[in-house]
Amino acid sequence: MRPVQPVRAAFSAECARFTEILAELLDDDLSRPTDCPPWNVRDLIAHTRTGVGRLTEMLAAPAPPRAEVDAAGYFGTAKFTAEVDADRIAGGQREALRVDRAALATEFDRAWRATEAAVAAAPPDRVVRTRHGDAMLVGEFLRTRVVEVGVHGLDLAAALGRPPWLTPSAAVVIGDLLTDGRPTPAGLGWDRLTVIRKATGRAVLTAPERAAIDAAGFRWLSFGR
């Protein structure tokens, strides 16, 4: 069982930085398109807010008898079917209508801090059940929440025309999950941010990069697609 504390620290750091960005937004920012169509910035924020708050209700529900899926297994093909994608898109748009721009930072801050407090009060071997039915250790599901806020932070930064603000601790958690802790081929010279952007499709692989990856037999976690 992996230690929960480093993941908690990464989750808190990344969520705190995301909250700071939300507090700086202007009304016109919310209608900007994102690279997660058809979401605009407001929809993306709403989806991310929902994602970081999920563990609060999960920890309030009865615990499954044992964990059956880890963080890598959570990102399987079943999470990216057309039906699940449609529900995810509609949910983000529906939630976006509930909070105005002035309350975005406050609501996001409340959601992630409630999660952090619930995780802090739970034993590390606590098992939770996701909305998809997966039984997971609380620390493993929290790793997926670091991915959620970190990767969508990259999407938000791109939509706002800002440099990425991914925090170092979140970059470690996300990068290690995507690569299963393996180093990327040495010739690529990628830092963790580049690994994350390339592995999640936020940056395009060049032909030489793809050749180096294929030659090394290097594989990373694919989000079900």
N, C-alpha and C positions, 0 to 999 in steps of 0.2 A: 504494500500500500504506500503510495507516494505521500510525502508530507503535505499538509494542507496550507501551512503558514505562508510559504513563498507564493502560492497561487492567490491566497487572500491578499497579500501585499500588492501583487501585480494588479489584481482586480480593483483594489482601492485606489491605487495610483492612477490607473488609466481612467477610471470613472471620474476621479477628481479633476483630471485634466480636461476630460470631455465636458464636464459641468462648467469649467471656466470658459471654454469656447462658446457654449450655449449662452452664457451671460453677456457675451459680446455681440450677439447677432442683432441685425436690424430686420425690420419687417420685410424689406425687399429680398433679404437672403432666403426667406422661407420658401419662396416660389421657384428658386433656382432648380434646374434639372440635375439629376445625379446619374452616375453610371450604374444605378440599379433601377432601370426603367420598369414601370412607369412612375416610380416614386420621385417626388421632389424632395427638397431638404426637410420640409416639415414632416412628410411621411417617413423618411429615413430616421429622423430623430424619434418619432413615435414608436417605430418598430424596435429601435435600440433600447428605448426606455422600457418597453414591455419585456424585452429579452433579459435585461439586467435585473428585473424585479421578479422573475419567475420563481426563484428559489424560496422566496418567503412563503408562498402558498404550498410549495412542494414539501417544505420542512414542517408545515402545520398539518399535513396529511399523514395517515398511517404509513409506517415504513414497510417496504417490501421485505421479504425474508432474507434476500441475498442480492448482491450486485450481479448483473448479467452482461453489462456493456460498459466499456471504458470510453474515454473521451474520443479516441480515434474511431471506435466503432459507432459512436453516436452520429458521426457525419457519413452515414451510409446512403445508398441510393433511395431508400424509402423517404428520406427527408426532402428529396428534390424531384418528386413526381409532379406532373402537371397539376394535379388536384391540390397537393400540399403547397406548391408554389402559389397557386391562385388564392388559397386561404391566407397564406402569409402576406401577399400583396394587399388583399382586401383588409386584413387586420391592421396593417400599418396605416392605410388610408382612413380607416374607421377611427382608430385611436388618435390620429392627427387632428381630427375635428374637435377633440375634447379640451385641448389646452391651448391658450393663446400664447403669443410670443413672449410676453412678459413673465409668464409662469413656467416656461420651458426648463430653465435651469433649476428652479425650485423643485419641480416635479421629478426631474431626472435625479437630482440630489437625494430626494426623499426615497426614491425607488432603490437606488444602489446602496444607500446606507441601511435601509431596512434589511436588504439581503446580507450585507456584511455582518450586521448584528445577529441575524438568525444563524448564519454559518458559525460565527464565533461561539454561540451558545450550544451548538450541536457537537456531539462526539465525532471524531474523525472517521469512525467506521459506520456512521449513519448512512443508510441507503435511502434514496429518494426515487420517485417514479416520475418520468417526464411526461409531457402532454402527448408524446408519441407512444408511450407505454414502456419505454426503456427503464429498467431498474439499474441505478448507478450509485456509486459512492458519491457523497456530497462533494468531495474534492475534485472528482472527475467531471461532474457536471459544472462545477465552478470554472474548470479549465475551459469549457466550451463558452462560458460567459466572457472570459477574457478574450477569446477569439471574437466573439460577437461585438464587444465594444471597441476592441482594437482595430479590427478589419473595417468595421463600419466607420470608425474614426478616419481611416484612410479615405473612404468614400466621401465623407463629409468635407475633409480637407480639400479634396480634388474639386468638389462642387463649389466650394467657397474661394478657390484659387489660392489656397494657403499651403505652405510647406507641411508635410506630415508631422504630427506631434507625438507619434507613438512613443510611449515611455520605455526606458530600457528594461524594466522588469517585465512588462507585458510582452515586449519583443522576445525575451528569452522563453517565456511560457508558450507563446504562439509558434515561434520558430522551432522549438523542440518538439511540439506536437506535430507540426507539419512534416518534419523530417525524421521523426522517431529518434531524435537526438543524434543523428548521423551528420558528419560534416559534409558540406557540399563539395563537389570536385574542386580541387585547389586552383586549377587554372581559371576558374570563373571570377575569383576575387570578390564575391558577393558579401556584403554585410547582412545582418539579420533583417533589416528593413527590406533590402532588395530580395532576399529569399522569400519573405512573406508576400511581397507584391507580385513576384513572378509565380509563386506557387498558387496564389489565389486568383490569378488572372488580372490583377490590377496593373501589371506591366507585361508587355509582350516579349516572349522569348525570341531572341534573334536566331538565325540559322546556325552560327557558330556555337551559341550557348546550347541549343538543342543537340547539336552534334556531340559536344562535350558531355552532356548529361547522358545521352544514349551510350557513348563509349564507356562511361564509368558504370553503367547499369544503375544509375542513381534514380530513386523513385521517391516521390513525396505523397502525402495524404491528399486525395482528391475529394472535394466536397460533393461526392455523389454523382459527378458528371465528368 
